[in-house]
Amino acid sequence: MFRGRFEHTIDQKGRLSIPSGFRMELERRSEKDPILTSQGDHLALYPADVWFEKERDLLELSDLQPDVQDFQRYVVADACDAPIDKQGRVLVPATLRKDGDLGSKVIIAGVLNKIEIWDPERFEFKKKLTLMRIDEIQKSVAEHRRPRGD
């Protein structure tokens, strides 16, 4: 699992250094490259096993429905393999940097089964919005809790 938050930079070539603990977890989870994709207001880096599970879930949806087609396209079309180089960096393509409105400074946040990559101002803004609604969010989350397989 991923947790914690780090301030990092994307260099002029679009390379982003991944924190060592996150790299170790990515490598532990899969020999395959992680997958980088847009999540609207930020980017997400998924371990390969988690990403493939998401793709399987998307395949179970009826692609005869226009909303399903749009959603599948949104989630998958800009996703790309993100191999980690010997210096512990991934290349963030220009299209994804633009989608996430990323400059040179970024926040890398571990969020359970994925790594999020944020513009620092967007991250703080989203955090403030969340805090303003925290009671409402906690109630909603409690209603969507998965049953435990005891």
N, C-alpha and C positions, 0 to 999 in steps of 0.2 A: 504494500500500500504506500501511497505517496501522501506526505503531509509537510506543511511548512511553506514558507514564502521567502523568496530570494530576489534581490535586485541584481540584474545582469545587463549586459549590453549586446546588441547585435552589431557586428562589424560592418564595414562598407560593402563587403561581399555577401552579406546576408547570413553570416554564420553566427550561431548562438551556442554558447557554452552551457551544457546541462550540468547542474550540480552533481557532484560525485555520488552521493547517496541515491539520487534518482537514476543515474546511469547504471549503478549496480543493480537496482531493482528491475530496470528495463531488461538488462542482460540476464538476470536470474529468471525472469518470467518467460523469455522466449529467445531462441537463437535468431529469429527473424527480426528485421528492422522494425522499429516503431513506426506508427502512422501519424502524420501531421495533417490536421484539417481545420477548417474554419468553423467556429461556433457562433457566428454572428458578430458579437462585440469583442470576441477574443479568439485565440487559437487553442487547440487542444492537441497534445501529443499522447497517443494511446499505445500501450504495449500491444504487440501484434495479436496476442491471444484475446485481449479485450476487444480490439477492433474487429477481429473475425467473428466474434460473437454478435457484435452489433450488426455486421453485415448479414449474418444468418437471420437475425430478427427482422431486418428490412426485407429480406427475401420472402419471408412468410406473409408479408402484406400483399394484397391484390394489386398488381401493377396495371390493372384495367381502370383503376380510379385515378382521375387527374390529380387529386391532392396527394395521393401516394406517390405518383410519378414525380411530382414537384418536390416532395419531401426527400425521396430517394436521391434525386439529382442534387438537391441542396447539400445533403449530407456526404455523398460519395464523390461527386464529380471533381471537386477540388482537393480531395484527399490524396496524399502522396507518401511514398516510402520516405523515411527520414533516417538514413543510416548515420550512425555516430562515428565520426572520424577518430583518428588516433589521439587527437587533442581533446576529445570529449565534446565535440561540437556537432550540431545538426545545421543543415542549410535550410533556411526559411525562404521559400521562393517569393519573388517580388509580388505575385498576385495575392499570396496569403498575407504578406506584410501589409499590403494595401487593405485587404479585408479587415484585418485586426487594427488598422490605423496605427501600426507600430513604427516608432522612430528608433533611435539608437538605444534608448533606455527602456527596459521592460521589467515587468514583475513575472517571476516564474513561481507558480503556486501549485503545490501538491494537493490534489483533491481526490483522495481515496484511490480510484483505479485509473486516474489520468493525471496529466500535468497540464495546467493551463498557462498560457502565455498572454499577458495583458499589457496594454499601454498603462503606465502608472496612474495617470489621471482617470482613465476609465475604471481601473480597478478600485480606486478610492471612491469614485462616484457610485459605483455599483454597491460597494460595501455600505456607504451611507444610506442608499435606498433600502438595502436589506435591513439595516438596523432600524429604520423608520417603521418597517412592517414586521418586525421580528415576532411579535405575538401572533399575528395572523399567519405568518409562514410556519411557525411551530405547530399550530393547529392543523394546517393543511398537510404538513409532513406526517403528523401523527395519523391522519386518515389514510395515508398512502403507504403505511408500513407493510413490508412484506412479511408473510407468516414465516416463522422460524421452523426449520425441519429438525425438531428435537428427537 
